[in-house]
Amino acid sequence: MKKEFKVIADLLPKNVRVLDVGCGDGSLMSLLIKEKNIEARGLELIEENVKKCIYKGLSVIEGNAETELHQFPSQSFDFVVLSQTLQAFYNPEKVLKDLLRIGKSVIISIPNFGYWKVRTSLLFFGKMPITKLCQIHGIILLIFTCAQLKICFIFVWKKILKLIK
């Protein structure tokens, strides 16, 4: 299990409804159900991972978050989790808007592109290292630039300010 999943689980209270967008093989959902008695649902792009979730008895829908999140009613989940997936979207702003609409709260984690091994690869080879996390069926995922990440944070911050007012 990823250390990140334990951190996410610690952020969530017991007995809530969670949508895991980009749920992979369902490891996080399984953890949340087992340790927190959470009602978890997943949305996953890759058919193989959907099958793994179903085999584990998890509730999952196969689909692309950029095109399928519209089907979820507003405020239908207490929390929406987007773990290590934001950098894969062509239109992250649209996805963020949908996440904020669907969930009462949103938890987002992103890969650490400031990690020394990534920086070393950029310095010596001029490119981002390609890991299993960054590659799905031979397709290289989009990687955020600092400017794109800043735009996402500004977008989320504006939403937070609107909620406070």
C-alpha positions as CSV (number, residue, x, y, z in Angstrom):
1,M,0.0,0.0,0.0
2,K,1.2,3.5,-0.8
3,K,2.1,5.7,2.1
4,E,0.0,8.4,0.5
5,F,-3.1,6.2,1.0
6,K,-2.5,6.1,4.7
7,V,-2.3,9.9,4.8
8,I,-5.5,10.2,2.8
9,A,-7.3,7.7,5.1
10,D,-6.1,9.7,8.2
11,L,-7.7,12.9,6.7
12,L,-11.1,11.2,6.4
13,P,-13.6,10.7,9.2
14,K,-15.4,7.4,9.6
15,N,-18.8,6.6,8.0
16,V,-18.7,9.1,5.1
17,R,-19.3,8.8,1.3
18,V,-16.2,9.0,-0.8
19,L,-15.7,9.1,-4.6
20,D,-12.2,8.0,-5.7
21,V,-11.6,9.4,-9.1
22,G,-8.8,7.5,-10.9
23,C,-9.1,4.7,-8.4
24,G,-6.7,2.3,-10.1
25,D,-7.0,-1.2,-8.7
26,G,-9.1,0.0,-5.8
27,S,-6.4,-0.2,-3.1
28,L,-7.4,3.1,-1.5
29,M,-11.1,2.2,-1.6
30,S,-10.4,-1.1,0.0
31,L,-8.4,0.6,2.8
32,L,-11.1,3.1,3.4
33,I,-13.9,0.5,3.6
34,K,-11.9,-1.7,5.9
35,E,-10.4,0.9,8.3
36,K,-13.0,3.7,8.2
37,N,-16.3,2.0,7.3
38,I,-16.5,4.4,4.4
39,E,-19.0,4.0,1.6
40,A,-16.6,4.3,-1.4
41,R,-17.2,4.5,-5.1
42,G,-14.7,4.6,-7.9
43,L,-14.3,6.0,-11.4
44,E,-11.5,4.4,-13.4
45,L,-10.3,4.8,-17.0
46,I,-8.4,1.5,-17.5
47,E,-10.6,-1.6,-18.1
48,E,-8.0,-3.9,-16.4
49,N,-8.2,-1.9,-13.2
50,V,-12.0,-1.8,-13.3
51,K,-11.9,-5.6,-13.4
52,K,-9.6,-5.7,-10.5
53,C,-11.9,-3.5,-8.5
54,I,-15.0,-5.6,-9.4
55,Y,-13.1,-8.8,-8.4
56,K,-12.4,-7.2,-5.0
57,G,-16.2,-6.5,-4.7
58,L,-15.8,-2.7,-5.1
59,S,-18.3,-0.4,-6.7
60,V,-16.6,1.2,-9.7
61,I,-17.6,2.8,-13.0
62,E,-15.3,2.6,-16.1
63,G,-14.9,6.1,-17.6
64,N,-12.9,9.1,-18.2
65,A,-13.1,11.8,-15.5
66,E,-12.9,14.6,-18.1
67,T,-16.1,13.4,-19.8
68,E,-18.0,11.3,-17.2
69,L,-18.1,13.3,-14.0
70,H,-21.2,15.2,-15.2
71,Q,-23.2,12.1,-14.4
72,F,-22.7,12.5,-10.6
73,P,-25.2,14.7,-8.9
74,S,-24.1,17.8,-7.0
75,Q,-23.0,17.3,-3.4
76,S,-23.6,13.6,-3.7
77,F,-20.4,12.7,-1.8
78,D,-18.9,13.9,1.4
79,F,-15.4,13.7,-0.1
80,V,-13.9,13.3,-3.6
81,V,-10.4,12.0,-3.8
82,L,-8.1,12.6,-6.8
83,S,-4.8,10.9,-6.1
84,Q,-1.8,11.2,-8.4
85,T,-4.1,11.9,-11.4
86,L,-4.5,15.6,-11.9
87,Q,-1.5,15.9,-14.1
88,A,-3.0,13.4,-16.6
89,F,-5.9,15.6,-17.7
90,Y,-6.0,17.8,-20.8
91,N,-8.4,20.2,-19.0
92,P,-7.7,20.0,-15.3
93,E,-9.8,23.1,-14.6
94,K,-13.0,21.4,-15.8
95,V,-12.2,18.3,-13.7
96,L,-11.6,20.5,-10.6
97,K,-14.9,22.3,-11.2
98,D,-16.7,19.0,-11.4
99,L,-14.9,17.6,-8.3
100,L,-15.9,20.7,-6.3
101,R,-19.5,20.3,-7.5
102,I,-19.8,16.6,-6.7
103,G,-18.1,16.6,-3.3
104,K,-18.6,18.7,-0.1
105,S,-14.8,18.5,0.2
106,V,-12.0,17.5,-2.2
107,I,-8.7,15.9,-1.5
108,I,-6.1,16.1,-4.3
109,S,-2.6,14.7,-4.3
110,I,0.0,15.2,-7.1
111,P,3.3,13.6,-7.9
112,N,6.4,15.4,-6.4
113,F,8.1,16.7,-9.5
114,G,10.6,18.5,-7.3
115,Y,12.0,15.2,-6.1
116,W,15.8,15.2,-6.5
117,K,15.8,12.2,-8.9
118,V,13.4,14.0,-11.2
119,R,15.5,17.2,-11.1
120,T,18.6,15.2,-11.8
121,S,17.0,13.6,-14.8
122,L,16.0,17.1,-16.1
123,L,19.5,18.4,-15.5
124,F,21.4,15.7,-17.2
125,F,19.0,14.3,-19.8
126,G,16.7,17.3,-20.4
127,K,13.5,15.3,-19.8
128,M,11.2,14.0,-17.1
129,P,11.9,10.4,-16.1
130,I,9.2,8.0,-17.3
131,T,8.1,5.7,-14.5
132,K,5.2,3.2,-14.2
133,L,3.2,5.9,-12.6
134,C,3.7,8.2,-15.6
135,Q,2.9,5.5,-18.3
136,I,-0.3,3.7,-19.0
137,H,-0.4,1.2,-21.9
138,G,2.5,3.0,-23.7
139,I,0.8,6.4,-23.5
140,I,2.9,9.1,-21.7
141,L,0.7,11.2,-19.4
142,L,0.8,14.9,-19.5
143,I,3.0,16.6,-16.9
144,F,2.2,19.9,-15.3
145,T,4.4,22.8,-15.8
146,C,4.8,25.2,-12.9
147,A,2.6,27.7,-14.7
148,Q,-0.2,25.1,-15.1
149,L,0.0,24.1,-11.5
150,K,-0.1,27.7,-10.4
151,I,-3.3,28.2,-12.5
152,C,-4.9,25.2,-10.8
153,F,-4.0,26.5,-7.3
154,I,-5.4,30.0,-8.2
155,F,-8.6,28.3,-9.4
156,V,-9.0,26.3,-6.2
157,W,-8.2,29.3,-4.0
158,K,-10.9,31.4,-5.8
159,K,-13.4,28.7,-5.1
160,I,-12.4,28.6,-1.4
161,L,-12.8,32.3,-1.1
162,K,-16.3,32.1,-2.7
163,L,-17.2,29.4,-0.1
164,I,-16.0,31.5,2.8
165,K,-18.0,34.6,1.7
